[in-house]
Amino acid sequence: MVTHVVMWRFNDPADIDEAIEKLRALNGTVAGATSIRVGRNMNSGSSAYELVLCSEHESFEDLAAYSADPAHQEVVAWMSERV
């Protein structure tokens, strides 16, 4: 089992809700992921991240398939403009 964790800080916090929707929409639709969980950080400290994604994969090959999936790549492109 492989767990992939990504944390973000946004340029504009108004984008967080849309990011959550886009990331949650990947669950069950992208190759290689057995689960995708997305949550907002409730810690408001200055070093805290605002959003976290945890995805589970059976193997590193499945993680690579998830990373290469076109739906995942679309969300990556959207996110890269906002973080």
N, C-alpha and C positions, 0 to 999 in steps of 0.2 A: 504494500500500500504506500502511495506517495501522496503527501499533502503539500499543496502549493498555496502559499500565503502572499497576498499583495495588499499593501496599505497605501492610501493616497491622502494628500492635502490638495484642496482645490483652489484655483485662482479666484473663483467666485462660488461661495457656498450655495448659491441658488441653483447650481448645477447638480448638487448631490442627489436630490430626489430622482431626477431623470437618469442619473448614473445607476442608482439602485434598480430602477425599472429595467434598464438595458442589461445590466449584469444578471439579474434574476431571470430574465427571459432566456438566457443561455442554458439554464438548468434543464436537462432532458433533451436539448436540441443540438448540442455540439458533440463531436466525436471525442471519445476518450475520457470523459468526465463521468464518474459515478455519482457525484453530488457537487453542488455549488451553493455555498452559503454566503450571504452578503449582509453586513450590518454596519450601522452608524456607530461611531465611537461616542460614548457618553462622557468621557474624560475631557474636560475643557482646558487642560493645561497647555501651555505654550508649545510644548514639544509633542503633543498628541497628534496623531493622524485622525482624519475625519471619517474615513470609510475603509473597511477591510473586506477582502474576499478570501474565502478558504475553499479550495476545490480539492476533491479527492480523486485519485487515479489508481488503477490497478498496477501500473508499471510506469517507468520513465518513457517508454514508447507511447503509452496512452497520453501522458502529459505532452509529449511532442505533437501527437495528433490533435489534441485540444488546442495547443498553441497555434497550429497551422490551420485550423478550421476557419473557413471564410467568415462565418458569423462572429467568431471570436476576434478575428482580425479587424472586422468592421467596428466592434466596440473598442478595441485597442486604439484605432485611429481617432475615434470620437473622444476618448478619454485623454489621449496625448495632447489634444488642443486645450484641455481644461485643467490640467494638473501641472 
